[in-house]
Amino acid sequence: MGRKMTWEEIKQAFPDEWVAVVNCTENEIGDVDGEVVFHSHDKSEFYRHARDVISKYGGMAMRYTGELIKNEDIPLLWQISPTV
């Protein structure tokens, strides 16, 4: 497994990527520190592999290291949820 990283280190190492973080702690604004066990630029690929990561580690935090689209008319959850 990888080394424990701060959220800032994760964003630098994996810019504009979806990351799966285990053995993590979360601060009050949702940033996580922990070990990155999987990452991908492709959101669909990330979600395809997420189930394997969860079954192997028993849980994880999923975050995007880039800027999310901010539209005040649409709840943030709908902006980052996977589409079919």
N, CA, C and O atoms as CSV, one atom per row, in Angstrom:
chain,resi,resn,atom,element,x,y,z
A,1,MET,N,N,0.837,-1.174,0.000
A,1,MET,CA,C,0.000,0.000,0.000
A,1,MET,C,C,0.883,1.239,0.000
A,1,MET,O,O,2.050,1.173,0.385
A,2,GLY,N,N,0.337,2.352,-0.425
A,2,GLY,CA,C,1.089,3.597,-0.491
A,2,GLY,C,C,1.257,4.262,0.864
A,2,GLY,O,O,0.775,3.775,1.886
A,3,ARG,N,N,1.943,5.365,0.839
A,3,ARG,CA,C,2.162,6.104,2.081
A,3,ARG,C,C,0.995,7.041,2.345
A,3,ARG,O,O,0.260,7.404,1.426
A,4,LYS,N,N,0.830,7.426,3.593
A,4,LYS,CA,C,-0.232,8.366,3.960
A,4,LYS,C,C,0.135,9.742,3.433
A,4,LYS,O,O,1.259,10.209,3.615
A,5,MET,N,N,-0.820,10.385,2.781
A,5,MET,CA,C,-0.600,11.695,2.168
A,5,MET,C,C,-1.635,12.684,2.679
A,5,MET,O,O,-2.744,12.300,3.049
A,6,THR,N,N,-1.266,13.957,2.696
A,6,THR,CA,C,-2.229,15.010,3.006
A,6,THR,C,C,-3.060,15.270,1.752
A,6,THR,O,O,-2.690,14.841,0.659
A,7,TRP,N,N,-4.167,15.964,1.905
A,7,TRP,CA,C,-5.017,16.289,0.761
A,7,TRP,C,C,-4.238,17.119,-0.262
A,7,TRP,O,O,-4.383,16.907,-1.466
A,8,GLU,N,N,-3.426,18.048,0.198
A,8,GLU,CA,C,-2.629,18.868,-0.719
A,8,GLU,C,C,-1.642,18.006,-1.506
A,8,GLU,O,O,-1.454,18.226,-2.702
A,9,GLU,N,N,-1.013,17.035,-0.858
A,9,GLU,CA,C,-0.094,16.127,-1.549
A,9,GLU,C,C,-0.839,15.264,-2.565
A,9,GLU,O,O,-0.338,15.010,-3.661
A,10,ILE,N,N,-2.036,14.816,-2.195
A,10,ILE,CA,C,-2.851,14.003,-3.113
A,10,ILE,C,C,-3.208,14.821,-4.346
A,10,ILE,O,O,-3.093,14.323,-5.466
A,11,LYS,N,N,-3.639,16.067,-4.164
A,11,LYS,CA,C,-3.997,16.914,-5.304
A,11,LYS,C,C,-2.800,17.174,-6.212
A,11,LYS,O,O,-2.959,17.227,-7.432
A,12,GLN,N,N,-1.604,17.336,-5.644
A,12,GLN,CA,C,-0.402,17.549,-6.451
A,12,GLN,C,C,0.000,16.290,-7.205
A,12,GLN,O,O,0.387,16.359,-8.371
A,13,ALA,N,N,-0.090,15.141,-6.545
A,13,ALA,CA,C,0.333,13.885,-7.168
A,13,ALA,C,C,-0.648,13.396,-8.229
A,13,ALA,O,O,-0.242,12.759,-9.200
A,14,PHE,N,N,-1.935,13.689,-8.052
A,14,PHE,CA,C,-2.984,13.185,-8.948
A,14,PHE,C,C,-3.895,14.326,-9.399
A,14,PHE,O,O,-5.079,14.330,-9.064
A,15,PRO,N,N,-3.367,15.293,-10.152
A,15,PRO,CA,C,-4.191,16.440,-10.547
A,15,PRO,C,C,-5.342,16.049,-11.473
A,15,PRO,O,O,-5.176,15.262,-12.405
A,16,ASP,N,N,-6.511,16.619,-11.189
A,16,ASP,CA,C,-7.709,16.401,-12.009
A,16,ASP,C,C,-8.036,14.921,-12.186
A,16,ASP,O,O,-8.382,14.477,-13.281
A,17,GLU,N,N,-7.924,14.163,-11.092
A,17,GLU,CA,C,-8.227,12.736,-11.123
A,17,GLU,C,C,-9.196,12.370,-10.003
A,17,GLU,O,O,-9.311,13.066,-8.994
A,18,TRP,N,N,-9.885,11.257,-10.215
A,18,TRP,CA,C,-10.713,10.644,-9.179
A,18,TRP,C,C,-9.785,9.747,-8.369
A,18,TRP,O,O,-9.021,8.970,-8.941
A,19,VAL,N,N,-9.843,9.848,-7.035
A,19,VAL,CA,C,-8.960,9.062,-6.184
A,19,VAL,C,C,-9.767,8.267,-5.158
A,19,VAL,O,O,-10.780,8.738,-4.640
A,20,ALA,N,N,-9.294,7.054,-4.879
A,20,ALA,CA,C,-9.842,6.218,-3.809
A,20,ALA,C,C,-8.829,6.262,-2.670
A,20,ALA,O,O,-7.673,5.878,-2.843
A,21,VAL,N,N,-9.273,6.736,-1.500
A,21,VAL,CA,C,-8.374,6.933,-0.364
A,21,VAL,C,C,-8.831,6.041,0.787
A,21,VAL,O,O,-9.994,6.084,1.189
A,22,VAL,N,N,-7.916,5.235,1.313
A,22,VAL,CA,C,-8.213,4.355,2.447
A,22,VAL,C,C,-7.399,4.796,3.661
A,22,VAL,O,O,-6.486,5.616,3.560
A,23,ASN,N,N,-7.759,4.222,4.818
A,23,ASN,CA,C,-7.098,4.593,6.069
A,23,ASN,C,C,-7.051,6.109,6.196
A,23,ASN,O,O,-6.003,6.694,6.470
A,24,CYS,N,N,-8.201,6.728,5.991
A,24,CYS,CA,C,-8.240,8.178,5.871
A,24,CYS,C,C,-8.926,8.863,7.049
A,24,CYS,O,O,-9.687,8.259,7.805
A,25,THR,N,N,-8.621,10.133,7.164
A,25,THR,CA,C,-9.315,11.022,8.085
A,25,THR,C,C,-9.864,12.165,7.246
A,25,THR,O,O,-9.264,12.564,6.248
A,26,GLU,N,N,-11.008,12.685,7.662
A,26,GLU,CA,C,-11.673,13.751,6.919
A,26,GLU,C,C,-11.803,14.977,7.806
A,26,GLU,O,O,-12.143,14.868,8.984
A,27,ASN,N,N,-11.527,16.153,7.232
A,27,ASN,CA,C,-11.701,17.374,8.012
A,27,ASN,C,C,-13.121,17.913,7.833
A,27,ASN,O,O,-13.946,17.302,7.154
A,28,GLU,N,N,-13.392,19.052,8.446
A,28,GLU,CA,C,-14.757,19.592,8.465
A,28,GLU,C,C,-15.269,20.025,7.091
A,28,GLU,O,O,-16.479,20.170,6.913
A,29,ILE,N,N,-14.384,20.235,6.117
A,29,ILE,CA,C,-14.857,20.632,4.784
A,29,ILE,C,C,-14.797,19.491,3.772
A,29,ILE,O,O,-15.048,19.700,2.585
A,30,GLY,N,N,-14.468,18.293,4.234
A,30,GLY,CA,C,-14.523,17.122,3.365
A,30,GLY,C,C,-13.219,16.701,2.725
A,30,GLY,O,O,-13.186,15.704,2.004
A,31,ASP,N,N,-12.134,17.438,2.967
A,31,ASP,CA,C,-10.829,17.017,2.451
A,31,ASP,C,C,-10.348,15.806,3.249
A,31,ASP,O,O,-10.603,15.709,4.450
A,32,VAL,N,N,-9.658,14.891,2.587
A,32,VAL,CA,C,-9.204,13.670,3.261
A,32,VAL,C,C,-7.686,13.529,3.183
A,32,VAL,O,O,-7.055,13.905,2.195
A,33,ASP,N,N,-7.132,12.986,4.234
A,33,ASP,CA,C,-5.731,12.563,4.267
A,33,ASP,C,C,-5.754,11.046,4.340
A,33,ASP,O,O,-6.603,10.481,5.030
A,34,GLY,N,N,-4.855,10.380,3.654
A,34,GLY,CA,C,-4.815,8.928,3.713
A,34,GLY,C,C,-3.967,8.345,2.605
A,34,GLY,O,O,-3.124,9.030,2.026
A,35,GLU,N,N,-4.196,7.064,2.310
A,35,GLU,CA,C,-3.428,6.334,1.305
A,35,GLU,C,C,-4.253,6.176,0.034
A,35,GLU,O,O,-5.353,5.625,0.068
A,36,VAL,N,N,-3.726,6.654,-1.078
A,36,VAL,CA,C,-4.402,6.518,-2.370
A,36,VAL,C,C,-4.116,5.119,-2.899
A,36,VAL,O,O,-2.960,4.747,-3.104
A,37,VAL,N,N,-5.186,4.339,-3.121
A,37,VAL,CA,C,-5.019,2.967,-3.610
A,37,VAL,C,C,-5.475,2.797,-5.056
A,37,VAL,O,O,-5.179,1.782,-5.687
A,38,PHE,N,N,-6.192,3.785,-5.578
A,38,PHE,CA,C,-6.595,3.739,-6.980
A,38,PHE,C,C,-6.897,5.157,-7.418
A,38,PHE,O,O,-7.409,5.961,-6.639
A,39,HIS,N,N,-6.577,5.465,-8.675
A,39,HIS,CA,C,-6.879,6.783,-9.220
A,39,HIS,C,C,-7.081,6.673,-10.717
A,39,HIS,O,O,-6.548,5.772,-11.366
A,40,SER,N,N,-7.857,7.600,-11.260
A,40,SER,CA,C,-8.112,7.600,-12.694
A,40,SER,C,C,-8.602,8.976,-13.130
A,40,SER,O,O,-9.307,9.664,-12.391
A,41,HIS,N,N,-8.215,9.362,-14.346
A,41,HIS,CA,C,-8.767,10.574,-14.952
A,41,HIS,C,C,-10.205,10.325,-15.403
A,41,HIS,O,O,-11.017,11.249,-15.464
A,42,ASP,N,N,-10.507,9.073,-15.717
A,42,ASP,CA,C,-11.811,8.704,-16.273
A,42,ASP,C,C,-12.775,8.312,-15.156
A,42,ASP,O,O,-12.549,7.332,-14.447
A,43,LYS,N,N,-13.827,9.069,-15.009
A,43,LYS,CA,C,-14.813,8.839,-13.946
A,43,LYS,C,C,-15.489,7.477,-14.086
A,43,LYS,O,O,-15.699,6.790,-13.087
A,44,SER,N,N,-15.829,7.080,-15.306
A,44,SER,CA,C,-16.481,5.788,-15.525
A,44,SER,C,C,-15.564,4.640,-15.141
A,44,SER,O,O,-15.999,3.686,-14.497
A,45,GLU,N,N,-14.301,4.722,-15.530
A,45,GLU,CA,C,-13.332,3.685,-15.161
A,45,GLU,C,C,-13.182,3.633,-13.639
A,45,GLU,O,O,-13.119,2.552,-13.054
A,46,PHE,N,N,-13.126,4.789,-13.012
A,46,PHE,CA,C,-12.991,4.845,-11.558
A,46,PHE,C,C,-14.137,4.103,-10.882
A,46,PHE,O,O,-13.904,3.276,-10.000
A,47,TYR,N,N,-15.366,4.389,-11.287
A,47,TYR,CA,C,-16.521,3.738,-10.663
A,47,TYR,C,C,-16.581,2.240,-10.968
A,47,TYR,O,O,-17.085,1.468,-10.152
A,48,ARG,N,N,-16.074,1.817,-12.129
A,48,ARG,CA,C,-16.034,0.384,-12.426
A,48,ARG,C,C,-15.115,-0.355,-11.449
A,48,ARG,O,O,-15.393,-1.495,-11.077
A,49,HIS,N,N,-14.036,0.285,-11.041
A,49,HIS,CA,C,-13.073,-0.354,-10.143
A,49,HIS,C,C,-13.359,-0.088,-8.667
A,49,HIS,O,O,-12.763,-0.733,-7.805
A,50,ALA,N,N,-14.241,0.831,-8.363
A,50,ALA,CA,C,-14.512,1.195,-6.967
A,50,ALA,C,C,-15.008,0.008,-6.143
A,50,ALA,O,O,-14.630,-0.131,-4.980
A,51,ARG,N,N,-15.829,-0.830,-6.714
A,51,ARG,CA,C,-16.357,-1.987,-5.979
A,51,ARG,C,C,-15.227,-2.914,-5.528
A,51,ARG,O,O,-15.252,-3.424,-4.408
A,52,ASP,N,N,-14.246,-3.130,-6.389
A,52,ASP,CA,C,-13.099,-3.974,-6.025
A,52,ASP,C,C,-12.307,-3.355,-4.879
A,52,ASP,O,O,-11.862,-4.055,-3.969
A,53,VAL,N,N,-12.139,-2.053,-4.933
A,53,VAL,CA,C,-11.391,-1.362,-3.879
A,53,VAL,C,C,-12.134,-1.476,-2.554
A,53,VAL,O,O,-11.526,-1.760,-1.522
A,54,ILE,N,N,-13.447,-1.256,-2.577
A,54,ILE,CA,C,-14.245,-1.340,-1.345
A,54,ILE,C,C,-14.178,-2.750,-0.771
A,54,ILE,O,O,-14.006,-2.915,0.437
A,55,SER,N,N,-14.313,-3.774,-1.621
A,55,SER,CA,C,-14.299,-5.147,-1.103
A,55,SER,C,C,-12.929,-5.512,-0.539
A,55,SER,O,O,-12.848,-6.297,0.406
A,56,LYS,N,N,-11.868,-4.970,-1.087
A,56,LYS,CA,C,-10.522,-5.284,-0.616
A,56,LYS,C,C,-10.191,-4.555,0.688
A,56,LYS,O,O,-9.562,-5.132,1.575
A,57,TYR,N,N,-10.604,-3.305,0.811
A,57,TYR,CA,C,-10.208,-2.492,1.958
A,57,TYR,C,C,-11.342,-2.251,2.957
A,57,TYR,O,O,-11.100,-1.714,4.038
A,58,GLY,N,N,-12.558,-2.633,2.618
A,58,GLY,CA,C,-13.672,-2.472,3.545
A,58,GLY,C,C,-14.241,-1.076,3.615
A,58,GLY,O,O,-15.079,-0.800,4.473
A,59,GLY,N,N,-13.824,-0.213,2.764
A,59,GLY,CA,C,-14.335,1.146,2.742
A,59,GLY,C,C,-13.291,2.099,2.210
A,59,GLY,O,O,-12.098,1.795,2.211
A,60,MET,N,N,-13.740,3.249,1.756
A,60,MET,CA,C,-12.820,4.240,1.205
A,60,MET,C,C,-13.534,5.576,1.067
A,60,MET,O,O,-14.759,5.658,1.145
A,61,ALA,N,N,-12.750,6.604,0.864
A,61,ALA,CA,C,-13.277,7.913,0.501
A,61,ALA,C,C,-13.018,8.093,-0.986
A,61,ALA,O,O,-11.945,7.740,-1.475
A,62,MET,N,N,-13.978,8.633,-1.702
A,62,MET,CA,C,-13.831,8.906,-3.126
A,62,MET,C,C,-13.875,10.416,-3.310
A,62,MET,O,O,-14.822,11.077,-2.883
A,63,ARG,N,N,-12.852,10.949,-3.944
A,63,ARG,CA,C,-12.782,12.392,-4.153
A,63,ARG,C,C,-12.256,12.689,-5.549
A,63,ARG,O,O,-11.592,11.861,-6.173
A,64,TYR,N,N,-12.571,13.896,-6.028
A,64,TYR,CA,C,-12.018,14.418,-7.277
A,64,TYR,C,C,-11.049,15.526,-6.908
A,64,TYR,O,O,-11.390,16.409,-6.122
A,65,THR,N,N,-9.850,15.492,-7.462
A,65,THR,CA,C,-8.826,16.452,-7.065
A,65,THR,C,C,-8.875,17.762,-7.842
A,65,THR,O,O,-8.194,18.720,-7.477
A,66,GLY,N,N,-9.665,17.815,-8.900
A,66,GLY,CA,C,-9.758,19.032,-9.701
A,66,GLY,C,C,-10.925,19.898,-9.252
A,66,GLY,O,O,-11.509,19.681,-8.190
A,67,GLU,N,N,-11.244,20.860,-10.060
A,67,GLU,CA,C,-12.362,21.754,-9.790
A,67,GLU,C,C,-13.658,21.126,-10.290
A,67,GLU,O,O,-13.749,20.701,-11.441
A,68,LEU,N,N,-14.644,21.073,-9.424
A,68,LEU,CA,C,-15.964,20.591,-9.833
A,68,LEU,C,C,-16.724,21.738,-10.475
A,68,LEU,O,O,-16.483,22.902,-10.156
A,69,ILE,N,N,-17.627,21.419,-11.364
A,69,ILE,CA,C,-18.462,22.438,-11.983
A,69,ILE,C,C,-19.356,23.016,-10.901
A,69,ILE,O,O,-20.050,22.278,-10.201
A,70,LYS,N,N,-19.340,24.319,-10.765
A,70,LYS,CA,C,-20.167,24.969,-9.741
A,70,LYS,C,C,-21.331,25.683,-10.438
A,70,LYS,O,O,-21.127,26.643,-11.180
A,71,ASN,N,N,-22.527,25.209,-10.192
A,71,ASN,CA,C,-23.724,25.830,-10.717
A,71,ASN,C,C,-24.715,25.893,-9.575
A,71,ASN,O,O,-25.227,24.860,-9.144
A,72,GLU,N,N,-24.996,27.090,-9.074
A,72,GLU,CA,C,-25.848,27.238,-7.906
A,72,GLU,C,C,-27.281,26.763,-8.141
A,72,GLU,O,O,-28.020,26.522,-7.187
A,73,ASP,N,N,-27.678,26.628,-9.416
A,73,ASP,CA,C,-29.029,26.177,-9.721
A,73,ASP,C,C,-29.173,24.661,-9.620
A,73,ASP,O,O,-30.291,24.148,-9.577
A,74,ILE,N,N,-28.041,23.934,-9.581
A,74,ILE,CA,C,-28.061,22.476,-9.524
A,74,ILE,C,C,-27.350,22.048,-8.248
A,74,ILE,O,O,-26.224,22.481,-8.003
A,75,PRO,N,N,-27.975,21.211,-7.430
A,75,PRO,CA,C,-27.290,20.736,-6.220
A,75,PRO,C,C,-25.971,20.057,-6.558
A,75,PRO,O,O,-25.876,19.356,-7.566
A,76,LEU,N,N,-24.952,20.257,-5.726
A,76,LEU,CA,C,-23.619,19.711,-5.979
A,76,LEU,C,C,-23.648,18.193,-6.173
A,76,LEU,O,O,-22.908,17.669,-7.004
A,77,LEU,N,N,-24.497,17.474,-5.414
A,77,LEU,CA,C,-24.569,16.039,-5.551
A,77,LEU,C,C,-24.847,15.624,-6.992
A,77,LEU,O,O,-24.246,14.669,-7.486
A,78,TRP,N,N,-25.747,16.327,-7.671
A,78,TRP,CA,C,-26.079,15.971,-9.045
A,78,TRP,C,C,-24.951,16.302,-10.013
A,78,TRP,O,O,-24.860,15.706,-11.086
A,79,GLN,N,N,-24.094,17.244,-9.645
A,79,GLN,CA,C,-22.978,17.605,-10.509
A,79,GLN,C,C,-21.891,16.548,-10.495
A,79,GLN,O,O,-21.147,16.432,-11.470
A,80,ILE,N,N,-21.768,15.763,-9.413
A,80,ILE,CA,C,-20.679,14.796,-9.325
A,80,ILE,C,C,-21.154,13.345,-9.361
A,80,ILE,O,O,-20.331,12.430,-9.332
A,81,SER,N,N,-22.457,13.120,-9.423
A,81,SER,CA,C,-22.984,11.755,-9.454
A,81,SER,C,C,-22.734,11.122,-10.809
A,81,SER,O,O,-22.770,11.809,-11.829
A,82,PRO,N,N,-22.479,9.815,-10.832
A,82,PRO,CA,C,-22.263,9.150,-12.119
A,82,PRO,C,C,-23.532,9.156,-12.943
A,82,PRO,O,O,-24.637,9.073,-12.407
A,83,THR,N,N,-23.364,9.255,-14.258
A,83,THR,CA,C,-24.515,9.217,-15.153
A,83,THR,C,C,-24.510,7.907,-15.912
A,83,THR,O,O,-23.463,7.280,-16.076
A,84,VAL,N,N,-25.650,7.502,-16.365
A,84,VAL,CA,C,-25.782,6.241,-17.091
A,84,VAL,C,C,-25.662,6.470,-18.574
A,84,VAL,O,O,-25.748,5.521,-19.354
